[in-house]
Amino acid sequence: MDASNFITEMKSSPVADLAERWGRIEELYTKKLWHQLTVQLQQIVKLPVMQDGDKLISLYNGFIADFDSKMNPLSLVQIAMVVLERFEKAEDGLAFLEKVGDKVKENDEAAALVKIMIGKIKLHKYDQRRETQDLIEEVEKMLSEIDGVSAVHSHFYLLASDLYRIEGKHSDFYRSSLRFLGCTDYEEMSKEEQAKHAFFLALAALLGEGVYNFGELLAHKILESLQGTDNAWLTELLFAFNSGDVAKFRQLKPKWATQPDLAANETSLFEKVCLLCLMEMTFRREATQRVISFKQIAQETTLPVEQVELLIMKALSQGLVKGKIDQVSGTVHMTWVQPRVLNKDQVKVMMNKISTWSESVGSMENLIENKAGEILTY
């Protein structure tokens, strides 16, 4: 069927709105107004009436294929993404993507998006993780040549996070998922998708090795999707970790112990919350009051005093804090704590520190003014 016959058939649709749309499409096609035609097609492929059977596949093969070389490459691939969902067999979908890829290979964004869709099929349909990882690395290089953040980045980070979730790489998943949320319209996601992303992100933050910054996740609206669900306690647990609240961590055990992954990693979770507790203790102290005794740390973390030094050494080795241990006096002098995204309470602490510092500078200024004569004499 050629394009003209296809339009004639679609105009005869009993659905009034669809027939009217195809009347406009015929006019744009006749006048060769490719941009306006593309905009109309991007809308029509999302209509519920077009989701039945192989209507979208017929639309592409019977109409779009006639002028696809005239379309914006990225828009063409975005339409192809919707069409792809109608293929029942993965091999047919791959063959379709290869044809589309040949037509847009000169455009980096469009070509990258095609590779991402191929990676999605390889990962979810064939479980080809190595091949998917290769595609991710290839696309990452392509996107590095593109200025700014495009719509392609969202699909790229989603594919990467899916791979890392399947492989159990919590830290990589956490970072990729946050990047996905950073370039995705949160409101366009369904409630189920929001809750799913929030659940997996929360677990990755808690279980991820080297993840000690929860602020960015806690500030994101996606955690609101957990409210009123069976997993609402995850948000409370994240806040407990972020503030290094060991008592709250123990208090919430009846809830988090029901999650198999968390229950299986109880030891590492306790170690992480203790490290965050030490970071929080360092952060909340003034720069002149950062000599902390082992007994104080033991009291806050509930650790035996003899295990405190090992905790401090772990914090030092991971770059979470900087300082010197005095074994004789049983103290540690902290000089620095790793920067983190702060919540409102932590920002208030920082404001108080700035206020104290300002007062100190003011006092020193007055002292110098009053003693200026003596200083100049010497």
NUKOLVO-711103 format. One record per residue (C-alpha): residue in three letters; x, y, z; residue number from 1. Coordinates in Angstrom, 3 decimals. Layout:
<pts>
pt code=ala, X=X, Y=Y, Z=Z, pos=NUM
...
</pts>
This chain:
<pts>
pt code=met, X=0.000, Y=0.000, Z=0.000, pos=1
pt code=asp, X=1.390, Y=3.406, Z=-0.973, pos=2
pt code=ala, X=1.094, Y=6.507, Z=1.210, pos=3
pt code=ser, X=-1.915, Y=7.997, Z=-0.622, pos=4
pt code=asn, X=-3.952, Y=4.804, Z=-0.346, pos=5
pt code=phe, X=-3.005, Y=4.465, Z=3.310, pos=6
pt code=ile, X=-4.266, Y=7.999, Z=4.034, pos=7
pt code=thr, X=-7.521, Y=7.275, Z=2.180, pos=8
pt code=glu, X=-8.070, Y=4.163, Z=4.280, pos=9
pt code=met, X=-7.365, Y=5.963, Z=7.549, pos=10
pt code=lys, X=-9.695, Y=8.846, Z=6.623, pos=11
pt code=ser, X=-12.526, Y=6.350, Z=6.340, pos=12
pt code=ser, X=-12.171, Y=5.457, Z=10.019, pos=13
pt code=pro, X=-15.490, Y=5.430, Z=11.931, pos=14
pt code=val, X=-13.732, Y=7.342, Z=14.720, pos=15
pt code=ala, X=-14.552, Y=10.975, Z=13.902, pos=16
pt code=asp, X=-11.509, Y=12.473, Z=15.641, pos=17
pt code=leu, X=-9.142, Y=10.072, Z=13.879, pos=18
pt code=ala, X=-10.670, Y=10.767, Z=10.448, pos=19
pt code=glu, X=-10.347, Y=14.505, Z=11.061, pos=20
pt code=arg, X=-6.705, Y=14.164, Z=12.101, pos=21
pt code=trp, X=-5.903, Y=12.195, Z=8.963, pos=22
pt code=gly, X=-7.566, Y=14.900, Z=6.886, pos=23
pt code=arg, X=-5.053, Y=17.400, Z=8.310, pos=24
pt code=ile, X=-2.214, Y=14.915, Z=7.803, pos=25
pt code=glu, X=-3.185, Y=14.495, Z=4.128, pos=26
pt code=glu, X=-3.040, Y=18.238, Z=3.630, pos=27
pt code=leu, X=0.407, Y=18.497, Z=5.253, pos=28
pt code=tyr, X=1.680, Y=15.520, Z=3.258, pos=29
pt code=thr, X=0.446, Y=17.014, Z=-0.019, pos=30
pt code=lys, X=2.083, Y=20.369, Z=0.764, pos=31
pt code=lys, X=5.271, Y=18.591, Z=1.890, pos=32
pt code=leu, X=5.284, Y=20.377, Z=5.235, pos=33
pt code=trp, X=7.463, Y=17.759, Z=6.880, pos=34
pt code=his, X=7.957, Y=19.425, Z=10.268, pos=35
pt code=gln, X=4.246, Y=20.035, Z=10.856, pos=36
pt code=leu, X=3.515, Y=16.524, Z=9.587, pos=37
pt code=thr, X=6.025, Y=15.060, Z=12.047, pos=38
pt code=val, X=4.373, Y=16.905, Z=14.947, pos=39
pt code=gln, X=0.985, Y=15.470, Z=13.961, pos=40
pt code=leu, X=2.416, Y=11.965, Z=13.712, pos=41
pt code=gln, X=4.049, Y=12.234, Z=17.141, pos=42
pt code=gln, X=0.611, Y=12.928, Z=18.558, pos=43
pt code=ile, X=-1.337, Y=10.333, Z=16.577, pos=44
pt code=val, X=0.940, Y=7.381, Z=17.459, pos=45
pt code=lys, X=0.067, Y=7.909, Z=21.131, pos=46
pt code=leu, X=-3.700, Y=7.762, Z=20.630, pos=47
pt code=pro, X=-5.378, Y=4.759, Z=22.336, pos=48
pt code=val, X=-7.229, Y=3.922, Z=19.116, pos=49
pt code=met, X=-3.876, Y=3.357, Z=17.385, pos=50
pt code=gln, X=-2.628, Y=0.854, Z=19.955, pos=51
pt code=asp, X=-4.722, Y=-2.073, Z=18.729, pos=52
pt code=gly, X=-3.048, Y=-4.901, Z=16.831, pos=53
pt code=asp, X=-0.451, Y=-3.864, Z=14.288, pos=54
pt code=lys, X=-1.923, Y=-0.448, Z=13.411, pos=55
pt code=leu, X=1.269, Y=1.387, Z=14.359, pos=56
pt code=ile, X=3.430, Y=-1.036, Z=12.387, pos=57
pt code=ser, X=1.183, Y=-0.531, Z=9.352, pos=58
pt code=leu, X=1.370, Y=3.232, Z=9.878, pos=59
pt code=tyr, X=5.149, Y=3.149, Z=9.762, pos=60
pt code=asn, X=5.501, Y=0.727, Z=6.848, pos=61
pt code=gly, X=2.581, Y=2.065, Z=4.815, pos=62
pt code=phe, X=3.036, Y=5.783, Z=5.349, pos=63
pt code=ile, X=6.026, Y=7.041, Z=7.349, pos=64
pt code=ala, X=8.531, Y=4.915, Z=5.382, pos=65
pt code=asp, X=7.536, Y=6.909, Z=2.273, pos=66
pt code=phe, X=9.120, Y=10.123, Z=3.555, pos=67
pt code=asp, X=11.172, Y=9.175, Z=6.647, pos=68
pt code=ser, X=14.320, Y=10.622, Z=5.063, pos=69
pt code=lys, X=12.631, Y=14.055, Z=5.152, pos=70
pt code=met, X=11.900, Y=13.908, Z=8.872, pos=71
pt code=asn, X=14.016, Y=15.142, Z=11.755, pos=72
pt code=pro, X=16.151, Y=12.060, Z=12.653, pos=73
pt code=leu, X=15.520, Y=12.269, Z=16.404, pos=74
pt code=ser, X=11.768, Y=12.734, Z=15.918, pos=75
pt code=leu, X=11.735, Y=9.737, Z=13.588, pos=76
pt code=val, X=13.389, Y=7.548, Z=16.215, pos=77
pt code=gln, X=11.030, Y=8.797, Z=18.928, pos=78
pt code=ile, X=8.091, Y=7.719, Z=16.769, pos=79
pt code=ala, X=9.846, Y=4.403, Z=16.111, pos=80
pt code=met, X=10.090, Y=3.877, Z=19.892, pos=81
pt code=val, X=6.308, Y=3.877, Z=20.132, pos=82
pt code=val, X=5.970, Y=1.583, Z=17.106, pos=83
pt code=leu, X=8.531, Y=-0.810, Z=18.591, pos=84
pt code=glu, X=6.199, Y=-1.647, Z=21.485, pos=85
pt code=arg, X=3.765, Y=-3.305, Z=19.037, pos=86
pt code=phe, X=6.217, Y=-5.982, Z=17.872, pos=87
pt code=glu, X=5.464, Y=-9.266, Z=19.622, pos=88
pt code=lys, X=8.762, Y=-10.948, Z=18.699, pos=89
pt code=ala, X=12.048, Y=-9.465, Z=19.886, pos=90
pt code=glu, X=13.852, Y=-10.429, Z=16.668, pos=91
pt code=asp, X=11.292, Y=-8.486, Z=14.613, pos=92
pt code=gly, X=11.830, Y=-5.463, Z=16.840, pos=93
pt code=leu, X=15.604, Y=-5.684, Z=16.386, pos=94
pt code=ala, X=15.237, Y=-5.942, Z=12.601, pos=95
pt code=phe, X=12.982, Y=-2.875, Z=12.653, pos=96
pt code=leu, X=15.502, Y=-0.896, Z=14.738, pos=97
pt code=glu, X=18.360, Y=-1.830, Z=12.417, pos=98
pt code=lys, X=16.460, Y=-0.356, Z=9.464, pos=99
pt code=val, X=15.710, Y=2.814, Z=11.376, pos=100
pt code=gly, X=19.318, Y=2.995, Z=12.577, pos=101
pt code=asp, X=20.632, Y=2.896, Z=9.002, pos=102
pt code=lys, X=18.510, Y=5.946, Z=8.151, pos=103
pt code=val, X=19.640, Y=8.101, Z=11.095, pos=104
pt code=lys, X=23.267, Y=6.998, Z=11.495, pos=105
pt code=glu, X=24.558, Y=10.464, Z=10.536, pos=106
pt code=asn, X=22.805, Y=12.060, Z=13.519, pos=107
pt code=asp, X=24.530, Y=11.301, Z=16.853, pos=108
pt code=glu, X=21.479, Y=11.807, Z=19.086, pos=109
pt code=ala, X=19.167, Y=9.708, Z=16.917, pos=110
pt code=ala, X=21.786, Y=6.979, Z=16.418, pos=111
pt code=ala, X=22.437, Y=6.876, Z=20.169, pos=112
pt code=leu, X=18.724, Y=6.488, Z=20.900, pos=113
pt code=val, X=18.488, Y=3.570, Z=18.460, pos=114
pt code=lys, X=21.397, Y=1.838, Z=20.206, pos=115
pt code=ile, X=19.722, Y=2.424, Z=23.578, pos=116
pt code=met, X=16.539, Y=0.725, Z=22.351, pos=117
pt code=ile, X=18.566, Y=-2.170, Z=20.988, pos=118
pt code=gly, X=20.266, Y=-2.429, Z=24.378, pos=119
pt code=lys, X=16.875, Y=-2.492, Z=26.089, pos=120
pt code=ile, X=15.796, Y=-5.493, Z=23.990, pos=121
pt code=lys, X=19.101, Y=-7.300, Z=24.519, pos=122
pt code=leu, X=18.876, Y=-6.794, Z=28.269, pos=123
pt code=his, X=15.204, Y=-7.498, Z=28.958, pos=124
pt code=lys, X=14.428, Y=-10.034, Z=26.220, pos=125
pt code=tyr, X=17.700, Y=-11.943, Z=25.869, pos=126
pt code=asp, X=19.472, Y=-11.150, Z=29.176, pos=127
pt code=gln, X=22.620, Y=-10.266, Z=27.215, pos=128
pt code=arg, X=24.312, Y=-8.194, Z=29.912, pos=129
pt code=arg, X=27.779, Y=-8.065, Z=28.368, pos=130
pt code=glu, X=26.392, Y=-6.858, Z=25.029, pos=131
pt code=thr, X=24.245, Y=-4.293, Z=26.839, pos=132
pt code=gln, X=27.258, Y=-3.008, Z=28.781, pos=133
pt code=asp, X=29.177, Y=-2.604, Z=25.515, pos=134
pt code=leu, X=26.306, Y=-0.582, Z=24.047, pos=135
pt code=ile, X=26.146, Y=1.593, Z=27.171, pos=136
pt code=glu, X=29.860, Y=2.378, Z=26.901, pos=137
pt code=glu, X=29.491, Y=3.131, Z=23.199, pos=138
pt code=val, X=26.505, Y=5.436, Z=23.729, pos=139
pt code=glu, X=28.217, Y=7.186, Z=26.640, pos=140
pt code=lys, X=31.036, Y=8.240, Z=24.297, pos=141
pt code=met, X=28.500, Y=9.458, Z=21.728, pos=142
pt code=leu, X=26.592, Y=11.516, Z=24.289, pos=143
pt code=ser, X=29.794, Y=13.076, Z=25.607, pos=144
pt code=glu, X=30.102, Y=14.823, Z=22.238, pos=145
pt code=ile, X=26.645, Y=16.400, Z=22.606, pos=146
pt code=asp, X=26.342, Y=19.762, Z=24.373, pos=147
pt code=gly, X=23.894, Y=19.913, Z=27.254, pos=148
pt code=val, X=21.329, Y=17.308, Z=28.254, pos=149
pt code=ser, X=18.915, Y=16.015, Z=25.627, pos=150
pt code=ala, X=15.895, Y=13.704, Z=25.749, pos=151
pt code=val, X=18.257, Y=10.848, Z=24.861, pos=152
pt code=his, X=20.077, Y=11.112, Z=28.201, pos=153
pt code=ser, X=16.952, Y=10.082, Z=30.106, pos=154
pt code=his, X=16.647, Y=6.818, Z=28.139, pos=155
pt code=phe, X=20.390, Y=6.205, Z=28.457, pos=156
pt code=tyr, X=20.451, Y=6.504, Z=32.251, pos=157
pt code=leu, X=17.320, Y=4.364, Z=32.537, pos=158
pt code=leu, X=18.953, Y=1.565, Z=30.528, pos=159
pt code=ala, X=22.164, Y=1.827, Z=32.585, pos=160
pt code=ser, X=20.256, Y=1.748, Z=35.879, pos=161
pt code=asp, X=18.244, Y=-1.285, Z=34.716, pos=162
pt code=leu, X=21.466, Y=-3.157, Z=33.939, pos=163
pt code=tyr, X=23.082, Y=-2.269, Z=37.280, pos=164
pt code=arg, X=19.911, Y=-3.227, Z=39.182, pos=165
pt code=ile, X=19.827, Y=-6.650, Z=37.526, pos=166
pt code=glu, X=23.532, Y=-7.144, Z=38.258, pos=167
pt code=gly, X=23.129, Y=-6.013, Z=41.870, pos=168
pt code=lys, X=25.575, Y=-3.092, Z=41.503, pos=169
pt code=his, X=23.901, Y=-0.847, Z=44.060, pos=170
pt code=ser, X=26.306, Y=2.105, Z=43.889, pos=171
pt code=asp, X=26.259, Y=2.311, Z=40.082, pos=172
pt code=phe, X=22.483, Y=1.913, Z=40.053, pos=173
pt code=tyr, X=22.078, Y=4.695, Z=42.625, pos=174
pt code=arg, X=24.132, Y=7.181, Z=40.623, pos=175
pt code=ser, X=22.554, Y=6.271, Z=37.262, pos=176
pt code=ser, X=19.046, Y=6.423, Z=38.689, pos=177
pt code=leu, X=19.610, Y=9.865, Z=40.195, pos=178
pt code=arg, X=20.881, Y=11.061, Z=36.817, pos=179
pt code=phe, X=17.811, Y=9.540, Z=35.168, pos=180
pt code=leu, X=15.558, Y=11.490, Z=37.525, pos=181
pt code=gly, X=17.618, Y=14.611, Z=36.912, pos=182
pt code=cys, X=16.773, Y=14.663, Z=33.193, pos=183
pt code=thr, X=13.255, Y=13.184, Z=33.326, pos=184
pt code=asp, X=9.932, Y=14.932, Z=33.893, pos=185
pt code=tyr, X=8.800, Y=13.439, Z=37.195, pos=186
pt code=glu, X=5.153, Y=14.279, Z=36.527, pos=187
pt code=glu, X=5.072, Y=12.191, Z=33.329, pos=188
pt code=met, X=5.804, Y=9.000, Z=35.270, pos=189
pt code=ser, X=2.874, Y=6.925, Z=36.522, pos=190
pt code=lys, X=2.327, Y=6.480, Z=40.272, pos=191
pt code=glu, X=3.462, Y=2.865, Z=39.950, pos=192
pt code=glu, X=6.674, Y=3.887, Z=38.146, pos=193
pt code=gln, X=7.394, Y=6.557, Z=40.736, pos=194
pt code=ala, X=6.938, Y=4.120, Z=43.623, pos=195
pt code=lys, X=9.086, Y=1.482, Z=41.896, pos=196
pt code=his, X=11.965, Y=3.911, Z=41.257, pos=197
pt code=ala, X=11.720, Y=5.261, Z=44.813, pos=198
pt code=phe, X=11.851, Y=1.750, Z=46.302, pos=199
pt code=phe, X=14.885, Y=0.615, Z=44.301, pos=200
pt code=leu, X=16.681, Y=3.935, Z=44.849, pos=201
pt code=ala, X=16.174, Y=3.738, Z=48.600, pos=202
pt code=leu, X=17.555, Y=0.198, Z=48.728, pos=203
pt code=ala, X=20.526, Y=1.160, Z=46.546, pos=204
pt code=ala, X=21.333, Y=4.134, Z=48.791, pos=205
pt code=leu, X=21.307, Y=1.935, Z=51.881, pos=206
pt code=leu, X=23.199, Y=-1.003, Z=50.354, pos=207
pt code=gly, X=25.494, Y=0.847, Z=47.961, pos=208
pt code=glu, X=29.165, Y=0.641, Z=48.840, pos=209
pt code=gly, X=30.644, Y=4.112, Z=49.138, pos=210
pt code=val, X=27.227, Y=5.832, Z=49.141, pos=211
pt code=tyr, X=27.152, Y=8.185, Z=52.113, pos=212
pt code=asn, X=25.325, Y=11.112, Z=50.559, pos=213
pt code=phe, X=21.544, Y=10.753, Z=50.853, pos=214
pt code=gly, X=20.673, Y=14.448, Z=50.619, pos=215
pt code=glu, X=19.970, Y=14.558, Z=46.886, pos=216
pt code=leu, X=17.556, Y=11.635, Z=47.117, pos=217
pt code=leu, X=15.857, Y=12.936, Z=50.258, pos=218
pt code=ala, X=15.235, Y=16.271, Z=48.537, pos=219
pt code=his, X=13.564, Y=14.650, Z=45.509, pos=220
pt code=lys, X=9.777, Y=14.454, Z=45.219, pos=221
pt code=ile, X=9.926, Y=10.817, Z=44.164, pos=222
pt code=leu, X=10.070, Y=9.686, Z=47.794, pos=223
pt code=glu, X=6.570, Y=11.132, Z=48.252, pos=224
pt code=ser, X=5.299, Y=8.228, Z=46.121, pos=225
pt code=leu, X=6.123, Y=5.866, Z=49.020, pos=226
pt code=gln, X=3.739, Y=7.649, Z=51.385, pos=227
pt code=gly, X=0.695, Y=5.562, Z=52.178, pos=228
pt code=thr, X=2.343, Y=2.369, Z=50.878, pos=229
pt code=asp, X=3.812, Y=-0.650, Z=52.674, pos=230
pt code=asn, X=7.284, Y=0.775, Z=51.985, pos=231
pt code=ala, X=6.712, Y=4.189, Z=53.597, pos=232
pt code=trp, X=9.192, Y=3.241, Z=56.370, pos=233
pt code=leu, X=12.036, Y=3.432, Z=53.810, pos=234
pt code=thr, X=11.891, Y=7.229, Z=53.817, pos=235
pt code=glu, X=12.111, Y=7.273, Z=57.615, pos=236
pt code=leu, X=15.062, Y=4.886, Z=57.478, pos=237
pt code=leu, X=16.862, Y=7.074, Z=54.919, pos=238
pt code=phe, X=16.489, Y=10.114, Z=57.176, pos=239
pt code=ala, X=17.870, Y=8.082, Z=60.082, pos=240
pt code=phe, X=20.942, Y=7.146, Z=58.035, pos=241
pt code=asn, X=21.404, Y=10.678, Z=56.731, pos=242
pt code=ser, X=21.587, Y=12.035, Z=60.283, pos=243
pt code=gly, X=23.552, Y=9.047, Z=61.621, pos=244
pt code=asp, X=20.773, Y=8.177, Z=64.073, pos=245
pt code=val, X=21.774, Y=4.717, Z=65.299, pos=246
pt code=ala, X=18.920, Y=4.568, Z=67.822, pos=247
pt code=lys, X=16.362, Y=5.186, Z=65.066, pos=248
pt code=phe, X=18.026, Y=2.514, Z=62.925, pos=249
pt code=arg, X=17.552, Y=-0.024, Z=65.716, pos=250
pt code=gln, X=14.009, Y=1.179, Z=66.370, pos=251
pt code=leu, X=13.030, Y=0.566, Z=62.728, pos=252
pt code=lys, X=14.505, Y=-2.942, Z=62.611, pos=253
pt code=pro, X=11.110, Y=-4.731, Z=62.808, pos=254
pt code=lys, X=10.253, Y=-3.041, Z=59.495, pos=255
pt code=trp, X=13.509, Y=-3.122, Z=57.521, pos=256
pt code=ala, X=14.246, Y=-6.690, Z=58.652, pos=257
pt code=thr, X=11.244, Y=-7.817, Z=56.573, pos=258
pt code=gln, X=13.077, Y=-6.781, Z=53.400, pos=259
pt code=pro, X=15.354, Y=-9.736, Z=52.440, pos=260
pt code=asp, X=18.221, Y=-7.666, Z=50.976, pos=261
pt code=leu, X=18.410, Y=-5.396, Z=54.012, pos=262
pt code=ala, X=18.083, Y=-8.256, Z=56.480, pos=263
pt code=ala, X=20.909, Y=-10.147, Z=54.752, pos=264
pt code=asn, X=23.198, Y=-7.100, Z=55.043, pos=265
pt code=glu, X=22.487, Y=-6.096, Z=58.639, pos=266
pt code=thr, X=26.185, Y=-5.951, Z=59.582, pos=267
pt code=ser, X=27.168, Y=-3.647, Z=56.725, pos=268
pt code=leu, X=24.099, Y=-1.462, Z=57.346, pos=269
pt code=phe, X=25.044, Y=-1.031, Z=60.997, pos=270
pt code=glu, X=28.600, Y=-0.140, Z=59.993, pos=271
pt code=lys, X=27.325, Y=2.449, Z=57.503, pos=272
pt code=val, X=24.999, Y=4.138, Z=59.988, pos=273
pt code=cys, X=27.871, Y=4.248, Z=62.517, pos=274
pt code=leu, X=30.151, Y=5.886, Z=59.939, pos=275
pt code=leu, X=27.433, Y=8.423, Z=59.141, pos=276
pt code=cys, X=27.001, Y=9.018, Z=62.866, pos=277
pt code=leu, X=30.714, Y=9.828, Z=63.139, pos=278
pt code=met, X=30.453, Y=12.181, Z=60.144, pos=279
pt code=glu, X=27.459, Y=13.921, Z=61.696, pos=280
pt code=met, X=29.253, Y=14.315, Z=65.031, pos=281
pt code=thr, X=32.185, Y=15.937, Z=63.232, pos=282
pt code=phe, X=29.936, Y=18.169, Z=61.136, pos=283
pt code=arg, X=27.929, Y=19.508, Z=64.081, pos=284
pt code=arg, X=30.990, Y=20.526, Z=66.083, pos=285
pt code=glu, X=32.722, Y=23.865, Z=65.769, pos=286
pt code=ala, X=36.144, Y=23.795, Z=64.113, pos=287
pt code=thr, X=37.725, Y=24.557, Z=67.495, pos=288
pt code=gln, X=35.873, Y=21.742, Z=69.279, pos=289
pt code=arg, X=36.599, Y=18.738, Z=67.112, pos=290
pt code=val, X=38.618, Y=16.709, Z=69.567, pos=291
pt code=ile, X=36.217, Y=13.828, Z=70.174, pos=292
pt code=ser, X=36.810, Y=11.120, Z=72.755, pos=293
pt code=phe, X=36.352, Y=7.443, Z=71.989, pos=294
pt code=lys, X=33.790, Y=7.295, Z=74.812, pos=295
pt code=gln, X=31.631, Y=9.970, Z=73.177, pos=296
pt code=ile, X=31.717, Y=8.116, Z=69.863, pos=297
pt code=ala, X=30.917, Y=4.818, Z=71.604, pos=298
pt code=gln, X=27.943, Y=6.426, Z=73.311, pos=299
pt code=glu, X=26.516, Y=7.829, Z=70.056, pos=300
pt code=thr, X=27.143, Y=4.717, Z=67.950, pos=301
pt code=thr, X=26.396, Y=2.138, Z=70.718, pos=302
pt code=leu, X=29.686, Y=0.445, Z=69.813, pos=303
pt code=pro, X=32.024, Y=-0.971, Z=72.492, pos=304
pt code=val, X=34.844, Y=1.509, Z=73.198, pos=305
pt code=glu, X=37.453, Y=-0.979, Z=71.968, pos=306
pt code=gln, X=35.828, Y=-0.982, Z=68.493, pos=307
pt code=val, X=35.713, Y=2.803, Z=68.093, pos=308
pt code=glu, X=39.281, Y=3.161, Z=66.854, pos=309
pt code=leu, X=38.615, Y=0.665, Z=64.058, pos=310
pt code=leu, X=35.499, Y=2.660, Z=63.046, pos=311
pt code=ile, X=37.543, Y=5.864, Z=62.894, pos=312
pt code=met, X=40.216, Y=4.164, Z=60.792, pos=313
pt code=lys, X=37.545, Y=2.984, Z=58.330, pos=314
pt code=ala, X=36.156, Y=6.518, Z=58.086, pos=315
pt code=leu, X=39.658, Y=7.905, Z=57.485, pos=316
pt code=ser, X=40.521, Y=5.273, Z=54.871, pos=317
pt code=gln, X=37.311, Y=5.936, Z=52.909, pos=318
pt code=gly, X=37.892, Y=9.694, Z=52.891, pos=319
pt code=leu, X=34.762, Y=10.432, Z=54.908, pos=320
pt code=val, X=36.713, Y=12.466, Z=57.467, pos=321
pt code=lys, X=40.252, Y=13.676, Z=58.025, pos=322
pt code=gly, X=42.008, Y=13.825, Z=61.351, pos=323
pt code=lys, X=44.548, Y=12.306, Z=63.751, pos=324
pt code=ile, X=44.036, Y=9.590, Z=66.323, pos=325
pt code=asp, X=45.573, Y=9.966, Z=69.783, pos=326
pt code=gln, X=45.616, Y=6.439, Z=71.194, pos=327
pt code=val, X=47.131, Y=7.523, Z=74.496, pos=328
pt code=ser, X=44.363, Y=9.967, Z=75.392, pos=329
pt code=gly, X=41.702, Y=7.945, Z=73.567, pos=330
pt code=thr, X=40.624, Y=10.822, Z=71.327, pos=331
pt code=val, X=40.555, Y=11.810, Z=67.663, pos=332
pt code=his, X=41.097, Y=15.330, Z=66.335, pos=333
pt code=met, X=38.861, Y=15.820, Z=63.270, pos=334
pt code=thr, X=39.909, Y=18.499, Z=60.783, pos=335
pt code=trp, X=37.532, Y=17.850, Z=57.857, pos=336
pt code=val, X=34.329, Y=16.011, Z=56.923, pos=337
pt code=gln, X=33.257, Y=14.983, Z=53.429, pos=338
pt code=pro, X=30.840, Y=17.511, Z=51.839, pos=339
pt code=arg, X=27.261, Y=16.305, Z=51.470, pos=340
pt code=val, X=23.923, Y=17.598, Z=50.217, pos=341
pt code=leu, X=22.387, Y=19.018, Z=53.405, pos=342
pt code=asn, X=18.799, Y=18.828, Z=54.639, pos=343
pt code=lys, X=17.074, Y=21.731, Z=56.407, pos=344
pt code=asp, X=18.305, Y=20.792, Z=59.882, pos=345
pt code=gln, X=21.886, Y=20.468, Z=58.654, pos=346
pt code=val, X=21.629, Y=23.812, Z=56.868, pos=347
pt code=lys, X=20.554, Y=25.404, Z=60.173, pos=348
pt code=val, X=23.673, Y=23.944, Z=61.814, pos=349
pt code=met, X=25.784, Y=25.424, Z=59.022, pos=350
pt code=met, X=24.092, Y=28.831, Z=59.445, pos=351
pt code=asn, X=24.828, Y=28.798, Z=63.171, pos=352
pt code=lys, X=28.462, Y=27.982, Z=62.421, pos=353
pt code=ile, X=28.692, Y=30.878, Z=59.981, pos=354
pt code=ser, X=27.109, Y=33.177, Z=62.572, pos=355
pt code=thr, X=29.621, Y=32.047, Z=65.214, pos=356
pt code=trp, X=32.491, Y=32.491, Z=62.778, pos=357
pt code=ser, X=31.247, Y=35.989, Z=61.887, pos=358
pt code=glu, X=31.119, Y=36.946, Z=65.553, pos=359
pt code=ser, X=34.629, Y=35.587, Z=66.039, pos=360
pt code=val, X=35.951, Y=37.618, Z=63.114, pos=361
pt code=gly, X=34.182, Y=40.705, Z=64.475, pos=362
pt code=ser, X=35.766, Y=40.217, Z=67.897, pos=363
pt code=met, X=39.206, Y=39.832, Z=66.342, pos=364
pt code=glu, X=38.656, Y=42.990, Z=64.278, pos=365
pt code=asn, X=37.742, Y=44.980, Z=67.400, pos=366
pt code=leu, X=40.762, Y=43.579, Z=69.236, pos=367
pt code=ile, X=43.098, Y=44.644, Z=66.455, pos=368
pt code=glu, X=41.558, Y=48.137, Z=66.344, pos=369
pt code=asn, X=41.933, Y=48.553, Z=70.119, pos=370
pt code=lys, X=45.474, Y=47.215, Z=70.178, pos=371
pt code=ala, X=46.600, Y=48.838, Z=66.930, pos=372
pt code=gly, X=48.911, Y=51.249, Z=68.745, pos=373
pt code=glu, X=50.725, Y=48.508, Z=70.602, pos=374
pt code=ile, X=51.042, Y=46.365, Z=67.465, pos=375
pt code=leu, X=52.471, Y=49.227, Z=65.391, pos=376
pt code=thr, X=54.911, Y=50.121, Z=68.196, pos=377
pt code=tyr, X=56.437, Y=46.648, Z=67.985, pos=378
</pts>
